[in-house]
Amino acid sequence: MLVPILQTNVLTIPQFTETPDEIRSEIKLAGAIGSITSKGTRKSDIPINEIRNYLRLHPHPSNSDRRWLYTKLHGRLALPWMCLVVVLIAIPFGAASGRRNAFVGVASSLVICFAYYVLQQVGLSFGTSGWVPSWLGAWLPNLCFGLAGLWMTMRVR
């Protein structure tokens, strides 16, 4: 009785040092590091676990890639803390006594939101370009507005 020989599509090439996980991770983040990916995913939409997995599999990326990855990682970690910063800023405005025009409250909140957004973008740009450390670029708006909110809260009587 003849036994069939089992053939697979596995090709062993010892010159390649990459693992399949490294290749998959490189494919996922290669488009995002350069520009917007083909699926329409924006640079800021990269999950934290994919960034951490990429850094684990590629321990020595280039300087520009390292700055970009760590700035995005810290930016994603700093984003939920924005809620606490907003509360710290809102407490003094809510506790202010006296009569004020409603337009003043709306206009001041729009200016504060715009300033926070601008500082966030500037911090991320500075962290990505290497002007400041990556963690500082990502946490800069939370630090500035959080300290300002604490200071204003302490001044409320």
N, C-alpha and C positions, 0 to 999 in steps of 0.2 A: 504494500500500500504506500502510495506516495504522500509525503507530507508537504503542504505548500509552504513556501518561504515567505515570511512576513516582512514586507518592506514598508518603511515609514518615510515621511518627508523630513526627517531630521538630518541636517547637514552639520557636521562638526568642523569648525574652523578655529584652530587654536590661536590665530592671530587676533581675533576679536576678544577684547577684555570686558566688554559691556555685558551686563546681564539684561534679560528681557524687562525687568522692572526699571532699570536705569533708562532704557530706550523709551518705554512708555512714559516715564516721568519727563524725559527730555521733549518728547512730542507734545505733551500737554502744555508745558510752560514755554517752549521755544517761540511760539507765535505771540504769546503774551509779553514776553520780555522785549521782543522787537516792536510790536505794535498790536493792534486789535486782531484777535484770532478770527479764523474764517467762520466760526459758528456765531459770530456777533457778540462774543463775550468780551466785555471790557476788561482792561487791565486790573481794575479794582475788584472785579468779581471772582478772583481766584480764591478758592477756599483755603483756610489756614492749613488744613492737613496736607493739601497738595504742595504748598510752599515748604512745609516742614519735611515732607517726604523727599522733595527735590533736594533740599539742603542735606538731608541724611545720605542720599545716594550720590550726591556730587559735593563732597566736602570742601573742594577747592575751586569754586567758580571764579571767573575773572572779576576784577575789582568792580567794574561797572555793574555786572550782574549781581554781585554780592550786595552792593549798596542798594540796588533796586529791590532785590528779594527781601532783605532785612527791613527796608523802609516799608514795603507793603505788608510784611508780617507784623511789624509794630503798629502800623496804621490800622490793620484789622483788629489788633488787640486793644487799641486805644478807642476805637469807635464806640463800644458800648458804654464807656465811661462818660461819653458826651451827655448822657441823661443826667448824671450827677452834677455835671458842670452847669447844665441848664437850670437845675433846681437851685444851685448856689447863686446863680445870677438872678433868678426870679424872686427869691426870698426878699431881698432888699426892695425891689420894685413893688412887691405885694404888700409889704409892711410899711411903706412910706405913708406918712400922715399928711393931712392937708388936702386941699382941693386942687385937682389937676385936670387939665383938659384931656379927654379921651384920645385926642389926636396925638398928644405928647407920648402917651404910653405905646400906642401902635407904632409911631415913627421911631421911637427909641428901640423897640423890640426888633423892627426891621433892620435898623442900623447895626444892632448887636449881632443878629444872625448873619448879615452880610460880612461883618468884620470877622466873625468866627470862620466862615467859609473861606474868605480870602487868606486868613492866617493858616488855615488847614492846608490849602493848596500850596502856599509859599513854603510851609514847613516840609511838606512831602517833596517839593521840588528841591529844596536845599538838602534834604536827606539823600535823595536819589543822586544828586550831582556831587555829593561829598563835601559840601561846605560845612555841614554840621554832622555829627554822628546820626546814624539812621534812627536810633531810638528817640533822640531829641527832636528830629524833624517830624516824627509821627506824633509825639506827645506834646509838642509845643503849644498848640491851641488849648488843649486841656489844662496844661500847666498855667498858662497866662490867664485864661478866663476863670479857672478854678481859684487861683490866688486872688484875682480881682473880686470874685464872688465872695470869698472868705473875708476879705478886707471890708467890702461893703456891708456884709452881714454883721460884722463886729461893730460897725458904726451905727447900725440901726438901734434906736432906743426903744 
